[in-house]
Amino acid sequence: MVELTPEDRAMLDYAVKLTLTPHDVTESDVSTLRSSGFDETAILDLCQVVSYYNYVNRLADGLGVELENFWGAEELTMTQEEFDSMLAERR
């Protein structure tokens, strides 16, 4: 099992809260991101990406949109090696 960094944990906690209970997001949540090393641009980017992803998925679900046939489940997943490689590239 991969141990999350404090930065990743803060980012994911924020993303989950914004996804499941957006009305509960407060300045304290943003402050937690700042104290975890995120600057204002990164916080804005995170909020926009999470919000857009939620919007698009709710729109598609609300209209009953199905994935195209060429999207297989295996294409929507990432192996541990692929994930580790992606993390190494970010550093």
C-alpha positions in Angstrom: 0.0 0.0 0.0 1.3 3.5 -0.9 1.5 6.0 1.9 0.0 9.4 0.9 2.0 12.5 1.5 0.4 15.1 3.7 -0.1 17.3 0.6 -1.9 14.5 -1.2 -4.1 13.8 1.8 -5.1 17.4 2.1 -5.9 17.6 -1.6 -7.9 14.4 -1.5 -9.8 15.4 1.6 -10.7 18.7 0.0 -11.8 17.0 -3.2 -14.0 14.5 -1.3 -15.6 17.3 0.7 -16.2 19.5 -2.3 -17.7 16.5 -4.1 -20.0 15.1 -1.4 -20.9 18.2 0.7 -19.9 21.3 -1.2 -22.1 23.5 1.0 -19.8 22.5 4.0 -16.6 23.8 2.5 -15.3 26.7 4.5 -12.3 29.0 4.7 -10.8 26.4 7.2 -10.6 23.9 4.4 -8.8 26.3 2.1 -6.5 27.2 5.0 -5.6 23.6 5.4 -4.6 23.5 1.8 -2.4 26.6 2.2 -0.7 25.1 5.3 -0.1 21.9 3.3 1.9 23.9 0.8 -0.7 24.8 -1.9 -0.5 28.4 -3.2 -3.6 30.3 -4.4 -3.2 29.2 -8.0 -3.0 25.5 -7.0 -6.0 25.9 -4.8 -8.0 27.5 -7.6 -6.9 24.8 -10.0 -7.9 22.1 -7.6 -11.3 23.6 -7.0 -11.9 24.1 -10.7 -10.8 20.5 -11.7 -12.9 18.9 -9.0 -15.9 21.1 -9.7 -15.7 20.6 -13.5 -15.4 16.8 -13.1 -18.4 16.7 -10.8 -20.4 19.0 -13.2 -19.6 16.9 -16.3 -20.4 13.6 -14.6 -23.7 14.9 -13.1 -24.6 16.3 -16.5 -23.9 12.9 -18.2 -25.7 11.0 -15.5 -28.6 13.3 -15.6 -29.0 12.8 -19.3 -28.4 9.1 -19.2 -25.2 9.4 -21.3 -23.4 6.1 -21.7 -19.6 5.7 -22.3 -18.7 5.1 -25.9 -18.1 1.4 -26.7 -14.3 1.9 -27.2 -13.9 2.8 -23.5 -13.2 -0.4 -21.7 -12.9 -0.6 -17.9 -9.2 -1.5 -18.2 -8.6 1.8 -19.9 -10.0 3.7 -17.0 -7.7 2.2 -14.4 -4.1 2.7 -13.6 -1.6 0.1 -12.4 0.5 0.7 -9.3 3.6 0.9 -11.6 1.9 3.6 -13.8 0.9 5.5 -10.7 4.4 5.3 -9.2 5.9 6.4 -12.5 3.5 9.4 -12.6 4.5 10.4 -9.1 8.2 10.1 -9.9 7.7 12.4 -12.9 6.0 15.1 -10.8 9.0 15.3 -8.4 
